Amino acid sequence: MTDDVHDDNSPLAGTEIHYLQSAAVGDEFKIFVGHCGDTGEQPAAVLYLTDANGQFGAAVDVVRSLQLDQHLPPMLIVGIGYRMGGIIDTIAIRTRDLTPTVDDDYARLVPAQSEMGGAPRLLQFIRTELMPWVAERYNVDAAGAAYFGHSLGGLFGCYVLLHASDTFGRYAISSPSLWWHFDAMFDMEAAYAGAHDDLPARVFFAIGAFEDEAGRHREVERLSAEIQALARARPIDMVADTLRMVERLDSRGYPSLELESIVFPEEFHITVWPLSLSRALRHLFDAPM
């Protein structure tokens, strides 16, 4: 693995960009690093997030705002992204990396999406390549690492929780795309429950109330007729899916699982994630509520 510090004259003070070649994935990642708050000699909490091309800057500012009144501890934000532009440019590659299985129905609806099912490789990259790289270079509290992911990033968070929960101690799962491959993630949850009697993690689920079927249609009403048709091609109620997963996990009675959830009123899929991040971090790091 190699890294390359890159000064891109970012308007965000205290941030860095590195490029890491991953043997696990067989591709390069653009790693965004944000220093939030002064730790002195104490190790910083560390927050990993996916979709850094679209969410890193806002995440840094959200965390720094909450730190004004010490609602969050000093924190290192590590964003996983790509050598591309904004999030719109990463649609295909994020689908490759954040999905745990191959969804043939999705491939039929979106023929251009040829790669998917890469979540196991991305998880391996995080555990065996990225986390050691971070620990070697920065003074962080690795035991209390947190994760934030929205949409397919939320799906990936669920995958990690059910396959290697010790990767992170805290999970902020925003609007998870549990519709992926129909009930695949619910099948994984049932398999985990059948083999385990505990799930040690702190988990916060968040979703916007307008992420149901009717809200999804309103959300895309300004887009092309083709995209509107695609949104209607596969009925999806992400609110119901998220609440179903929360109820499933809660029903297992895991003694070490701390579980909380919220449905934000009047929020769409594209509008809810900054609220999800702020509320989840406040809960996961015991801020005033």
Secondary structure, DSSP 8 states (H G I E B T S, - for coil): ----------SSTTEEEEEEEETTTTEEEEEEEEEES--TTS-BEEEEES-HHHHHHHHHHHHHHHHTTTSS--EEEEEEE-SSSSGGGGHHHHHHHH-SS--HHHHHH-TT------HHHHHHHIIIIIHHHHHHHS-B-GGG-EEEEETHHHHHHHHHHHH-GGG-SEEEEES--TTTTTTHHHHHHHHHHHH-S---EEEEEEEETT-SHHHHHHHTTTS-HHHHHHHHHS---HHHHHHHHHHHHHHTT-TTEEEEEEEETT--TTTSHHHHHHHHHHHHTT---
